[in-house]
């Protein structure tokens, strides 16, 4: 995607009427609503001010870049506005702002939009471009300037890529003199990761070129980590520049001279940061001092629930490969058992054992990485042990015999173990914070592992396991004893939740509930039905958009129809996120349509008792459909998915107005 695709003459104000910051934001937001970029002006303005309250987006040099990324935004767009007189915007350099770039990105903005936004942000480092923009008279002049600047930047990037390739070839042949050249590495990042991240990267690299210094910058923006630094580059670097407003991976820089400043300093003071490194003014960073990542002082701490969600998702993301790999191998073993010789065949024994071994790590890994997210690396081992203890069935292992547990504490016990271990380590760090530096090395090697293990074992043994084993037993017993009516209600709710935010907290909650029930008893027919329900619910949104863009071409743009083609494959593979761009473009229409379709599919799963004893795979695992040991339900699994998708696709498409583009284009 080119920059011109996120600029539009309709989203330009060639002379702002506003005389102050508040009125300027309101005037620009009014145009965003009028051009259908924003669907909720109040929510949008609040998000703009929330970002301004963190740190002003008046970056200096007469430029301000207010930006937001949330559900009140329909499209990725850059609104351009000018003020000849200038507006007091509380800029970092105290000077009035003449050029405004209001950057908007929906929650579901795809990488092509984000890359275009990043490129535009990087171009604004060029003072010649900025001066030319101040003198523009028409929107067409603005777009023309950016097109020329983009073409120039593309040519520079091409030459840089060729030079890098030549350097790598020379190094492989032993003829490179790179090791004798000064190198500075760094990381740039901001809260939203839309603009400042890439402007700081560009400014530091350009300043390095002026001084004959090679500068390599890793960005942590909306697309995630890009241009990731290699261990060899870090080792060779003279120093490290962190220009960031959020947490970055710091321990890898242990022992290097390091400057840690807000991201705006990377934009406005790149020469000063480079001079601090080259002049030896930067302190040496020691990761072992507190054994945790360093954050910029301007980083806003997340709220309670945001923190809990982040830590839980860290555990779940590390757990999923064990669940998916182990669960699917176990499910395949059931096919072998039923159709290829029974439980004594070598194939069944091998597949079932391999799946069970991977599955056994599910709760320990979940707990370990929840703990690691809270208390960093020292909390990993206590979390793992706590999760393992939550997995133990009374009588199987001697360690838990005296805890009087009648079943394992299971998934819920593992989550509790992870949070307890994490905060336990945070407490131990505070207790030992004032120890003499002479014993600093003993903390991660002696104090933390011994006391962490001792305390988590005692807490799990005497408190968590007895309590949560009872809760786990009650939930499992309740699920296995559900009648059809209650089962239909539950599968309807779970499937519908999969479409509420398509990968967000509601989606994850539904999936975690079903996979938790499956983890507690992989042989449970009810657990298999719940897994089928969440998979059907998660497949409906991408299938619905694929159906709509295929059969209702007059309702969708060319770009949307192209994206819809890939959603056939994404839907088949249970990748709900394929529908996010469609839902984000019109959440008031797209999300309710998908929720209804998913709920219909989930209700049919419960009504027909369709079970899929696999935690992932979509329709690829349809041969497994059916209650374990019972009749095959492949047809019903397909029907539930197809009917739910058709319902969602029809509602979504009939609700949508025709587009003006030629449907045969």
Helices and strands as residue ranges (DSSP letters): G 3-5, G 9-11, E 12-13, H 21-34, H 41-54, E 58-60, E 63-64, E 67-70, E 77-87, E 97-106, H 111-123, H 127-134, H 139-172, G 178-180, E 183-189, H 196-210, E 214-221, E 224-226, H 231-236, E 239-244, G 251-253, E 257-261, H 263-268, H 270-278, E 283-284, G 287-289, H 304-339, H 346-360, H 362-375, H 378-391, G 398-403, H 410-431, G 437-439, H 440-442, I 443-447, H 448-459, I 460-464, H 465-480, H 484-497, H 505-520, H 525-551, G 553-555, H 558-572, G 576-579, H 580-585, H 587-608, G 618-624, H 634-654
